[in-house]
Amino acid sequence: MKRDPSKLAGGEFDLLVIGGGISGACVARDGAMRGLRVALVDRGDFGGEASANSLRIVHGGLRYLQQLNLPRMRQSIGERSMWLRCAPHLVRPLGFMVTTHGWRARSRSAMRTALAINDMVGFDRNRALANARAIPSGYVVGADEARRLYPGADADR
């Protein structure tokens, strides 16, 4: 992908995609994969307004585990892997931390179980990826390790 608005004025394209959210990006990619000359335009940054709370994250579907939607989880894992392979300049692995507490769904043991299921459902998530682009297994850390990893976080929360 090249950002060059001057080429839009004088260029000829087979396909013009307006909107650089996930749907527009996928349509543009599909057209390019079919050999079409594609122009993708967006009023702002690509993926900048994909949702009200967009963090521009191509997530691996862990959140679908809450509804036991394993097919959707598997699909998200596959799509993330595809973007890591096909657009390494746009997508990179990014770690994140989720707090745990109590004894039920938000507990450390529940998170360990969820991460184990995630690893099983996404057993092939790193197929054909360079080591630097691989998604590691999730793991649970204690409060001291969390403070070491994220020293700016609110230690009381």
C-alpha positions as CSV (number, residue, x, y, z in Angstrom):
1,M,0.0,0.0,0.0
2,K,1.3,3.4,-0.9
3,R,-0.1,6.7,0.4
4,D,0.1,9.0,-2.6
5,P,-2.9,11.2,-3.1
6,S,-1.4,12.9,-6.2
7,K,-1.7,9.5,-8.1
8,L,-5.4,9.5,-7.5
9,A,-6.0,12.6,-9.7
10,G,-4.1,11.2,-12.7
11,G,-4.5,7.5,-12.2
12,E,-6.9,5.0,-13.6
13,F,-8.3,2.3,-11.3
14,D,-10.4,-0.7,-11.8
15,L,-11.8,-0.4,-8.3
16,L,-12.3,2.6,-6.0
17,V,-13.0,1.7,-2.3
18,I,-14.3,4.5,-0.1
19,G,-13.7,3.9,3.6
20,G,-10.6,2.3,5.1
21,G,-12.3,0.3,7.9
22,I,-12.0,-3.5,8.1
23,S,-14.6,-4.0,5.3
24,G,-13.0,-1.5,3.0
25,A,-9.5,-2.9,3.6
26,C,-10.7,-6.4,2.9
27,V,-12.5,-5.4,-0.3
28,A,-9.4,-3.5,-1.5
29,R,-7.1,-6.5,-0.7
30,D,-9.4,-8.9,-2.4
31,G,-9.5,-6.7,-5.5
32,A,-5.7,-6.4,-5.5
33,M,-5.3,-10.1,-5.1
34,R,-7.5,-10.5,-8.2
35,G,-5.1,-8.3,-10.2
36,L,-7.2,-5.1,-10.2
37,R,-5.7,-1.7,-9.8
38,V,-7.2,-0.5,-6.5
39,A,-7.5,2.9,-4.9
40,L,-8.6,3.0,-1.3
41,V,-9.5,6.4,0.1
42,D,-10.5,7.4,3.6
43,R,-11.2,10.8,5.1
44,G,-8.8,10.1,7.9
45,D,-6.4,7.3,8.9
46,F,-7.1,3.7,7.8
47,G,-9.0,1.9,10.6
48,G,-9.3,5.2,12.5
49,E,-13.0,5.1,12.9
50,A,-13.7,1.4,12.6
51,S,-15.8,1.6,15.8
52,A,-16.6,4.1,18.5
53,N,-13.7,2.7,20.6
54,S,-11.4,1.6,17.9
55,L,-7.8,0.8,19.0
56,R,-7.0,-0.5,15.5
57,I,-6.5,-3.9,17.0
58,V,-6.7,-7.1,14.9
59,H,-7.5,-9.3,17.8
60,G,-7.4,-13.1,17.9
61,G,-10.9,-13.7,19.2
62,L,-10.3,-14.3,22.9
63,R,-13.3,-12.2,23.7
64,Y,-15.6,-14.6,21.8
65,L,-14.7,-17.3,24.3
66,Q,-17.1,-15.5,26.8
67,Q,-20.0,-16.6,24.6
68,L,-18.4,-20.0,23.8
69,N,-18.4,-18.9,20.1
70,L,-15.4,-21.1,19.2
71,P,-16.1,-20.9,15.4
72,R,-15.9,-17.1,15.5
73,M,-12.8,-17.3,17.8
74,R,-11.2,-19.7,15.3
75,Q,-12.0,-17.3,12.4
76,S,-10.5,-14.3,14.2
77,I,-7.3,-16.2,15.0
78,G,-7.1,-17.2,11.3
79,E,-7.7,-13.6,10.1
80,R,-5.1,-12.2,12.4
81,S,-2.6,-14.8,11.1
82,M,-3.4,-13.9,7.6
83,W,-2.9,-10.2,8.2
84,L,0.4,-10.9,10.0
85,R,1.6,-12.8,6.9
86,C,0.1,-10.6,4.1
87,A,0.5,-7.1,5.6
88,P,3.5,-7.3,8.0
89,H,4.0,-3.5,7.6
90,L,0.5,-2.8,8.9
91,V,0.0,-5.5,11.6
92,R,2.4,-6.4,14.5
93,P,2.0,-8.5,17.6
94,L,1.1,-6.4,20.6
95,G,1.0,-7.8,24.2
96,F,-1.8,-6.8,26.5
97,M,-2.8,-7.4,30.1
98,V,-6.1,-8.2,31.7
99,T,-6.7,-7.9,35.4
100,T,-8.1,-10.8,37.3
101,H,-9.8,-10.9,40.7
102,G,-12.2,-13.0,42.8
103,W,-13.1,-16.7,42.3
104,R,-15.4,-16.9,39.3
105,A,-15.2,-15.8,35.7
106,R,-12.7,-13.0,36.4
107,S,-10.3,-15.2,38.5
108,R,-6.8,-16.2,37.7
109,S,-7.8,-19.9,37.3
110,A,-10.6,-18.8,34.8
111,M,-8.0,-16.8,32.8
112,R,-5.6,-19.7,32.8
113,T,-8.3,-21.9,31.4
114,A,-9.3,-19.3,28.8
115,L,-5.8,-18.9,27.6
116,A,-5.3,-22.7,27.4
117,I,-8.5,-23.0,25.3
118,N,-7.2,-20.1,23.2
119,D,-4.0,-22.0,22.5
120,M,-5.9,-25.2,21.6
121,V,-8.3,-23.4,19.3
122,G,-5.5,-21.4,17.7
123,F,-3.0,-24.3,17.6
124,D,-1.8,-23.2,14.1
125,R,-1.8,-19.5,14.7
126,N,1.9,-19.2,13.9
127,R,2.0,-21.3,10.8
128,A,4.1,-19.7,8.1
129,L,5.0,-16.7,10.4
130,A,8.5,-15.5,11.0
131,N,9.5,-15.9,14.7
132,A,9.4,-12.2,15.2
133,R,5.8,-12.1,14.2
134,A,4.7,-15.1,16.1
135,I,1.9,-14.9,18.7
136,P,3.2,-16.4,22.0
137,S,1.0,-18.4,24.4
138,G,-0.8,-16.3,26.9
139,Y,0.2,-16.6,30.6
140,V,-0.9,-15.4,34.0
141,V,1.3,-13.3,36.2
142,G,1.1,-12.2,39.8
143,A,0.8,-8.6,41.0
144,D,4.5,-8.1,41.4
145,E,5.3,-9.2,37.9
146,A,2.4,-7.1,36.5
147,R,3.9,-4.0,38.3
148,R,7.3,-4.8,36.8
149,L,5.9,-5.2,33.3
150,Y,3.7,-2.1,33.5
151,P,5.3,0.3,36.0
152,G,2.9,3.1,35.2
153,A,-0.2,1.2,36.0
154,D,-2.3,2.0,39.1
155,A,-0.8,-0.5,41.7
156,D,-4.0,-0.4,43.8
157,R,-6.2,-1.5,40.9
